[in-house]
Amino acid sequence: MHDPVLTPVRVPPLANELTGSWIRRMTARYGLPAQDLLRGILAGPRRVQVTGTPSTGLELFLNTSARAQLTRFTGLPLARLTGLLPSLATAHERLVDDEVARAAWYVPRRAWVAACPPCTGRACPPGRPVLVYPEAASHVCQRHQRWLLAHAENPVSIPLRTLPEVLGAHRRHLVLVRAHPWGADAVALAAAVVWSWQVQGWQSEAVWQDRVRRVAAVMGCSPTAVMPHALLPYPETIAVARLLVDHRWQQRLREAAAGDGLHDAAGLFLQEAGRRINRPWLTDWLTARTRVSRKDAAAGDPLHQWLQRITAATGITSDGLWTLNRTEVRPIEYSDRASFLIHSRPRTVCEEAKAAFLTGGWEPLPSSQPGHTPCQ
Ligand SMILES: [Zn+2]
């Protein structure tokens, strides 16, 4: 039996693209349904099973047999495809791995965004954005000054021209994740720390109020819809993350804890964090809060837990330092965050945020937690 004559694919996948996005782009120029192309790729002497359709799930998952068929069809080696398309690199637990070529359209297992149109240019047919996983820090296009949002049909984004502090934070975020193997975990921990402050009434302080107004103005939505979005505490999150990974500061905190105890080490950290995020009142404010609720302050405080680990006599290195309890993490779902931050009409606000595509996209997650999918 002869192999079919194969033509190398003319539409190559982009880095971190959803496999479903790539298959759709391959067919969009010819007006061909993606499902027809998929069935054509998998057609062979053996049985084929396709679950779902491109309208029931944005992402395409393939078992080993189907992946082999895809490499044969495209003429691209599997290692190249898995290097570019994250969903091909790991098996989906619902997809049986046997001799039958199986494909399934499911909801993506990680947060995704519509890539920046000027950057994807010719790869992007009209009305069909390239959908990508932003991973640790690709949720902002520095060149075109956009915070990329999750919309499968339109490349929506938040313009950042009036938000220079967000662009500055993103530049530092890129440096952080490149320089530190645990950079994404440090950002997730910092997000939990800032969240623990935000839920205590910080949404009414001046710096965030000003940022909320600027985001609401460019997005044409109400300020409350912006409040639970990852952009709002982003500059503070990155500033705290940089302090957390700073070895010199870690050593200072150990010395402070050894001399004067954990409480003083926490005070030292908060003083420096307050200085860096332009809230000189941070230490005093948190001390006052702690007096009100001393028990809660230590038990569910991610900063306190981290300080305990960093100052432990035995010393904890690498991954152990960035562990987060489930109760400490910043909620992944927009609606969960809204229920903490918005006290009147949270349901109406969620609907408005959904219409503005503020409910999906990038979230600060630990690197070991790829399975979470913020709602779209
Ligand atoms: Zn761009």
Residues whose N, C-alpha, C, O or C-beta is under 5 A from the ligand:
A	BS01	ZN	C116 P118 C119 C141 R143 H144
